[in-house]
Amino acid sequence: MPSNEVLEERRQLIVAEAVDASPQVMRVVVDMALGGDLEAAKLVLKVAGLDLSGGNRANVQNAIQINITAEEQRQLERDFPDDLPG
C-alpha cells in the first residue's frame, strides 16, 4: 500500500486536474441547462450560490454580495428596494 505522502500527492494531482477541467465542465452543464435539463439547471444555480428552496431574498443577496463590489451592491439596493411586490 502506498504511503500517506504518496496518497496525498495523488489526491493533489486529482484535485488539480478537477480544478483545471472545471470551466469546461461547467460550460457543458450550462449548455445542458439552457437546453432544458432541469437537473443541470439546478446544479448551475446551486453552484452560483442561489437558494433553490424558495427561501427569502436575503439568501440570494448574500450570494450576490460575494461577486460584486460594494458600489454595485449599493446600486442594486437603490434599484431594487425591499418593498417590491412578490
C-alpha positions in Angstrom: 0.0 0.0 0.0 1.3 3.5 -0.9 2.4 5.8 2.0 0.3 8.6 3.2 2.6 11.1 1.4 2.1 9.3 -1.9 -1.6 9.1 -1.4 -1.7 12.8 -0.6 0.4 13.6 -3.7 -2.0 11.6 -5.9 -5.0 13.3 -4.3 -3.5 16.7 -5.0 -3.0 15.7 -8.7 -6.6 14.7 -8.9 -7.7 18.0 -7.3 -5.5 20.0 -9.7 -6.9 18.1 -12.7 -10.5 18.7 -11.5 -9.8 22.4 -11.0 -8.3 22.7 -14.4 -11.3 21.0 -16.0 -14.0 22.8 -14.1 -14.5 25.7 -16.6 -15.1 23.2 -19.4 -17.3 21.0 -17.3 -19.4 24.0 -16.2 -19.7 25.1 -19.8 -21.2 21.7 -20.7 -23.5 21.8 -17.7 -24.7 25.4 -18.5 -25.3 24.3 -22.1 -27.4 21.3 -20.8 -29.3 23.7 -18.5 -30.0 26.0 -21.4 -31.2 23.0 -23.4 -33.9 22.3 -20.8 -32.1 19.8 -18.5 -33.7 20.6 -15.1 -31.1 18.8 -13.1 -28.3 20.7 -14.9 -30.2 24.0 -14.3 -30.4 23.2 -10.6 -26.7 22.4 -10.4 -25.8 25.7 -12.2 -28.0 27.7 -9.8 -26.6 25.9 -6.8 -23.0 26.5 -7.9 -23.9 30.2 -8.4 -25.0 30.2 -4.7 -28.7 30.8 -5.4 -31.2 29.4 -2.9 -33.5 26.9 -4.7 -35.6 26.1 -1.6 -37.9 29.1 -2.1 -36.2 30.9 0.7 -36.2 34.6 1.3 -34.4 37.2 -0.8 -31.6 37.6 1.8 -30.1 34.2 0.7 -29.8 35.4 -2.9 -28.4 38.8 -1.8 -25.7 37.1 0.2 -24.7 35.0 -2.8 -24.6 38.2 -4.9 -22.6 40.1 -2.4 -19.7 37.7 -2.9 -19.5 38.5 -6.6 -20.0 42.3 -6.7 -18.3 45.4 -5.4 -19.7 47.5 -2.6 -20.7 50.2 -5.0 -22.5 47.7 -7.2 -24.3 46.4 -4.1 -25.4 50.0 -3.2 -26.6 50.5 -6.8 -28.7 47.3 -6.7 -30.2 48.3 -3.3 -31.2 51.7 -4.9 -32.6 49.9 -8.0 -34.4 47.2 -6.1 -35.9 48.4 -2.8 -37.1 45.9 -0.3 -40.8 47.0 -0.7 -41.1 45.4 -4.2 -44.2 43.2 -4.6 -43.7 39.4 -4.6 
